[in-house]
Every structure is written in C-alpha cells, then in structure tokens.
Amino acid sequence: MANKWFEYYKKQVKDSTVYSVQGQVKIVIEMVGKDTLPAKITPQYLRHKFEEIIFSDTSKHKVSTSYARSLKSRLNAIFNYG
C-alpha cells in the first residue's frame, strides 16, 4: 500500500520532495514491516513501533520526536490513500 501511495504522491510534488519522502516511506515500511497486513496495524502496534524508533538504543532507525511526527504524518497519508 505504501508503494502505491508513493507512486501517486510523487506525481504531485517536486523532485526534491520526492527524494525526502522516499526516505520516510522506506523507514515507515521497515518500521511497520513490509509483510504486515493492514488489519494487524492497531494504534497500540504503532505506538510501540514509534516508541521503539524514538527511545530504543537498538533500533536501526533512531529518530527524533519531531521526525517521528513527520513519519506519522506520512503513515496517515498512506492509510487515507488505501
């Protein structure tokens, strides 16, 4: 679903924005899991995943709180699209 949204989204924005958002989409896919079914993605699941990338020292993608908000915004857009 994320890749379909990205294909739709990148037709509407500048190339520089595409590059930035592409990185965010990659992190969102890795964070949620590319094989995770949308029905399995609950608010509790997402809260755990966001806490993991913000607070965990072992997370592959350690991010700031403000960047996590940006990722959440992308995730909302993807779900609204799908």
C-alpha positions in Angstrom: 0.0 0.0 0.0 2.8 2.4 0.9 4.5 1.9 -2.5 1.2 2.6 -4.4 0.7 5.7 -2.4 4.2 6.9 -3.1 3.7 6.4 -6.9 0.6 8.5 -6.7 2.2 11.1 -4.4 5.4 11.6 -6.4 3.4 12.8 -9.5 2.2 15.8 -7.4 5.4 17.2 -5.9 8.8 18.4 -6.9 11.8 16.0 -7.3 13.4 17.3 -4.1 10.3 16.5 -2.1 10.2 13.0 -3.7 13.7 12.3 -2.6 12.9 13.3 1.0 9.6 11.5 1.2 11.1 8.4 -0.3 13.4 8.0 2.7 10.5 8.5 5.0 8.4 5.8 3.2 11.4 3.4 3.4 11.6 3.9 7.2 7.8 3.5 7.6 7.9 0.3 5.7 10.8 -1.1 7.7 9.3 0.1 11.0 5.8 -1.5 10.3 7.1 -4.5 8.4 6.6 -4.9 4.7 4.6 -8.1 5.1 2.4 -6.8 7.9 -1.3 -6.9 7.0 -3.1 -3.6 7.4 -5.7 -5.3 9.6 -2.9 -6.1 12.1 -1.8 -2.5 12.4 -3.5 -1.2 15.5 -2.9 2.0 17.4 -1.1 0.0 20.1 1.1 -1.6 17.5 2.0 1.8 16.0 2.6 3.3 19.4 5.0 0.5 20.2 6.8 0.9 16.9 7.1 4.7 17.3 8.4 4.4 20.8 10.9 1.8 19.6 12.4 4.2 17.0 12.4 7.2 19.3 13.6 5.7 22.6 15.4 2.4 21.8 19.1 2.3 21.6 19.0 -0.8 19.5 16.6 0.5 16.8 18.0 0.6 13.2 16.4 4.0 12.7 16.7 6.1 15.8 14.8 9.3 15.1 13.9 12.5 17.0 10.4 13.1 18.2 9.8 15.8 15.5 10.9 13.4 12.8 8.7 10.7 14.2 5.8 13.2 13.9 6.7 13.6 10.2 6.7 9.8 9.8 3.3 9.6 11.5 2.0 12.2 9.0 3.3 10.1 6.1 1.7 7.0 7.6 -1.6 8.8 8.0 -1.5 9.8 4.3 -0.8 6.3 3.2 -3.7 4.9 5.2 -6.0 7.6 3.9 -5.0 6.7 0.4 -5.5 3.0 0.9 
